[in-house]
Amino acid sequence: MKHFLVIGGSSGIGKIITQKLVEAGHQVSATFKNNAPEEYSEALTWFRWDAEEEFPTAKLPEKLDGYVYCPGTIHLKPFARADLTDFEKDFKIQVLGVVRSLQASLPSLKKSGKASIVLFSTVAVQTGFPFHSIVSASKGAIEGLARALAAELAPGIRVNVIAPSLTDTPLAAKLLNSEEKRIASAERHPLRRTGLAEDQANAAVFLLSDESSWITGQVMHVDGGLSSLKI
């Protein structure tokens, strides 16, 4: 049995990751931001944390075998209409939140000897989409951070990134809130459907597991073929 930390484990992709890890027999510590989840068990411990606050290091177990950071934003607008506050707010959640929680978790991760860190980016970083400058700036930083940490923390800790396309989660609700939007989203992808939270969670659980023990410093595109295929 391993012990994993899921930052943002109460909703969307993080919720499915948490469920899958518990179902696999692991111990999970997970954070929530607003409403405390009702799912408690001997294998699952919750604590509150906002990505813009100091991290409660005392809540961490002595040893961690894996860490995954799920909080994110989808803040889309034309670059000409974006102000510095938009970029700063996004960066605080998507990048500084990782830095705060990961620096706090690092001593526990190092005690594992073969821990895995999983971060999330977006297909927009390496593909490029209009109106995505805010999120792409933050997630581009995440990809750079992950590669640097993969080199710095090897061989005892692996670091990888998942880069999804649009995924059907509460975060993306406004982009998928009509049948027309859902059809248009599906048609943009070579596999002709919008991603599910489970698609991303399956990839994250794989990267956290020993089955991916020779994979580090990589960006895995779980995007229905959007980033690499033109059909």
N, C-alpha and C positions, 0 to 999 in steps of 0.2 A: 504494500500500500504506500502510495506517495502522497505528499501534501502540496497542493497548488494554491496560488493566490490569483483570484480573478477580480481585477479592478473593473467595476461596473457590471457586476454579475446579476443584477436584478431585472434587466430588461434586454430585449432584442437578442443580438448575437451572444452577449455575455451570459444571458439567462440560459440559453441552450448549452453553451460550453459548461456552465456550472452543473446543469442537470446530467450531462453526459459523463462528466468526471465522477460525480457521485455515484451514478449508476454503474460505472466501471469499478467501483470499490475503493475509490480514493478519498482522502480527506481534503476538504476545500474550505478555505477562508475567502469570503467574497465581500465586496463593498457595495453599498447602495448610497444614493445621494439624498433622496427625499423620503419616500415611504418605505418603512421597514417591511421586507417580505415576510410572509407567513410560513414559508417552508423552512423549518428548522429540524435538525436531526443530529445524531452524534457525529455524523460525517460532515456536516455543513454548519459553519459559523459565519454570521453576518456582523459587519460593523459599518457605521456611517462614515463616509468621507466625501468631501467636495474637492474636485481637482484643483481648485484655487486656494485651498487651505493647506496648512502644514500636515504632513502625513503622521497618523498616530502609530508610531513605530512600536509602541508597547502592545499593540493588538496582534503583532506578527508572531508566528511560531518560531521556535529556535532554528528549525531547518525547513527550507522550502525547496521543492524539486522543480517548481515551475512557476512562471509569472506570465499573465496575459493582461494587456491593457485594452479595454473595450470602449471607454467613453469617446464620443466624437461629436462632430457637428456637420451639418450640410448647409452652409451659408453661401448661397449663390446670388450674385449680382454683377452687373457690369463693373469692370475695373474703375472706370471713370466716376462711378457713383460710390465706390468703396472708400471709406476714410481710414485713418490710421487706427482708430478704435476697433473697427471690424477685424483688422489683422491682429491686433494685440489680444483681443478677447479670444479669438480662435487659437492663437499660439499658446495662450495660457492653459487652455483645456487640452489641446492635442499634443503639445510638446512639453511644456513645463510640468504638466500633470504626470507625464511619464518620468521626467527627471526626478521630481519630488518622490514619487512612490518607488521608483526603481532604486534610487540611491539608498532609501530607507530599507529596502528589501535585500540589497546586495549581500550583506553579511550572512543572512539566512540562506540565500541561494548558493553562496560559496561553500557552505557546509555540506551541501548535497554531493558535490564532486562531479555530478553530471546533470546539472540543471538546464532547463530550457526557458528562454524568454520569447514570447510572441507578441508582436506589435501589429497595428493595423494602419495601412496606407489607403490609397484609392487608385483605381485604374487611371484616373485623370492625371496623375503625376507623370507617367511615362508616355501617355497617349496625347493628352492635351485637349481640353474642351473649353469652349467659350463660357464665360461667367463663373469659372471655377478657380479664379486666381487666389482667393482667400484660402480655401481648403487645400488647394494644390501647394501653396507656399508652406503651410504647416506640415502636410503629409510628406512633402519632399524633404523637409527637415528630418522627419521620422526615418525615412529610408536612409539618409546619410548617417544619422545617429546609430541606426541598427548595424550598418556595415562597420562603423568605427568600433562599436562595442563588441561585435563578433570577433574582430581581430584582437581587441584588448583583453577580452575575457576568456578566449580559448586557452587551453582545451577544456577547462572545467565547466564552462557555461556556453551553451549555444544560443545564438540570437537570429531570429528570422522574422520576416514581415509577410503579412497577407494583404494583397491589394484587390479588394472587391470592386465589382461594378455595382450599380444600384441594386440594393437588396431590400426585400420586403420586410421592414422592421418599423417600429413606432417612429424612429428617427426620420424615416423616408416617407411617412404617411402623406404629407402634403404633395409629394411628387407622384403618388399612386392613388389618389383619392377619387378617381373616376375610372370607368371602364375604358374610356378612350385613352387615358394616360397609361393604363396597364397594357393595353394592346400596343401602343406606340413603344413603350419600354421593351416589351418582349420582341418586337420586330427589329429593334436596333441590335439585338444580340444574335450571333450565328446559331446558337442553340434555341433561339426563339422562345425564351421565357426570361422572366425577371428572376434574379437570385433569391434564394430563401436563406433565412438565418441559419438553418441547418447546414446549408452548403458551406458557409464560412466556419461554423462550429466544427464540422467534420475535419476541415483542414487544420484548424487550431489544435484540436485534440491530437491529430497525427503529429504535428510539429512539437507538441509537448511530450509525446511518448518516446520510448526507446526505439520504436520502429523508424524514427527519423534521426537516429544517433549519428549519422555521417552527413548531416545537412546543417550548414550554418552560413550566415551572411547572405541569405537568399531572399528575394522578393517573389512570393508565390502569387500568381495571378489567378484568382478564382472569380472569373468574370464572364463566363459563358462564351469565351472566345473573342470578346470585344477588342482586346488589346492587340491581338496578333492575326486575326482573320478578317478578310474583306470579301464578302460574298454577295 
